[in-house]
Amino acid sequence: MAQTVTEVLAAGADSVTLIDEVKAGTYNVEGMTQAEINDMVQRNVDHLSAILLYAPDAEDASDDTPNVAGAADSKKTTHVAAVTTGTDYIAAN
């Protein structure tokens, strides 16, 4: 059975949380260099950016990829915000 948009976005929730907590200073980064922290945040930004682009192939009727890209913006608000937050965090650090 194919995943739904909601399931895909739920899978990205950990990345949203990580990015938000790193920025807030509540994520445990003890023993990590700033470069390592930035790399971790970038990987999570990349993950969210990728899932936000999920869409079925319009030319393949059997493609059951959930249409996250075409989903209502209200469903993706926290994910889009986390991408911006993570990108801004890396630029500032």
PLY file of the C-alpha trace (Angstrom):
ply
format ascii 1.0
element vertex 93
property float x
property float y
property float z
element edge 92
property int vertex1
property int vertex2
end_header
0.00 0.00 0.00
1.30 3.44 -0.92
1.97 6.10 1.65
-0.34 9.05 1.98
0.70 12.70 2.05
0.02 12.72 5.79
2.27 9.69 6.34
5.11 11.23 4.31
4.87 14.49 6.24
4.76 12.58 9.54
8.01 10.88 8.52
9.57 14.33 8.21
8.40 15.48 11.64
11.63 14.34 13.31
13.61 16.57 10.96
11.35 19.52 11.79
11.87 18.90 15.50
15.64 18.53 15.19
16.01 21.77 13.23
13.77 23.71 15.60
15.55 22.37 18.68
19.04 23.07 17.30
18.04 26.66 16.60
16.45 27.02 20.06
19.57 25.57 21.70
17.67 22.69 23.27
19.02 19.88 21.06
21.96 18.04 22.63
24.98 18.88 20.49
27.53 18.24 23.21
30.85 17.20 21.74
29.94 18.35 18.24
31.75 21.07 16.34
29.77 23.83 14.66
30.65 22.27 11.31
29.18 18.95 12.45
26.05 20.65 13.74
25.64 22.53 10.46
26.10 19.28 8.52
23.43 17.57 10.63
21.02 20.45 10.10
21.76 20.44 6.35
20.99 16.73 6.06
17.62 17.36 7.69
16.93 20.39 5.48
17.77 18.22 2.46
15.42 15.48 3.70
12.54 17.90 4.14
13.23 19.59 0.82
13.12 16.22 -0.93
9.85 15.09 0.61
8.21 18.43 -0.12
8.85 17.72 -3.82
7.24 14.24 -3.84
4.74 13.97 -6.67
3.52 11.16 -8.89
4.76 10.99 -12.46
1.97 12.51 -14.54
2.80 10.17 -17.42
2.67 6.99 -15.30
-0.87 6.12 -14.23
0.44 3.38 -11.94
2.74 5.74 -9.98
1.38 5.80 -6.43
3.81 8.39 -5.10
1.86 10.69 -2.78
1.41 14.21 -4.14
3.08 16.17 -1.36
4.09 18.93 -3.77
0.46 19.44 -4.76
-0.95 19.18 -1.24
-2.48 22.17 0.48
0.13 24.56 1.86
-1.53 24.34 5.27
-0.45 20.69 5.51
3.18 21.60 4.83
3.59 24.80 6.88
5.85 23.41 9.60
8.02 21.56 7.10
8.50 24.60 4.87
9.25 26.75 7.91
11.83 24.24 9.16
13.64 24.35 5.80
13.86 28.14 6.11
14.88 27.95 9.77
17.59 25.38 9.04
18.94 27.28 6.05
19.04 30.51 8.06
20.71 28.75 11.00
23.49 27.39 8.79
24.04 30.78 7.15
24.35 32.42 10.58
26.70 29.78 11.98
0 1
1 2
2 3
3 4
4 5
5 6
6 7
7 8
8 9
9 10
10 11
11 12
12 13
13 14
14 15
15 16
16 17
17 18
18 19
19 20
20 21
21 22
22 23
23 24
24 25
25 26
26 27
27 28
28 29
29 30
30 31
31 32
32 33
33 34
34 35
35 36
36 37
37 38
38 39
39 40
40 41
41 42
42 43
43 44
44 45
45 46
46 47
47 48
48 49
49 50
50 51
51 52
52 53
53 54
54 55
55 56
56 57
57 58
58 59
59 60
60 61
61 62
62 63
63 64
64 65
65 66
66 67
67 68
68 69
69 70
70 71
71 72
72 73
73 74
74 75
75 76
76 77
77 78
78 79
79 80
80 81
81 82
82 83
83 84
84 85
85 86
86 87
87 88
88 89
89 90
90 91
91 92
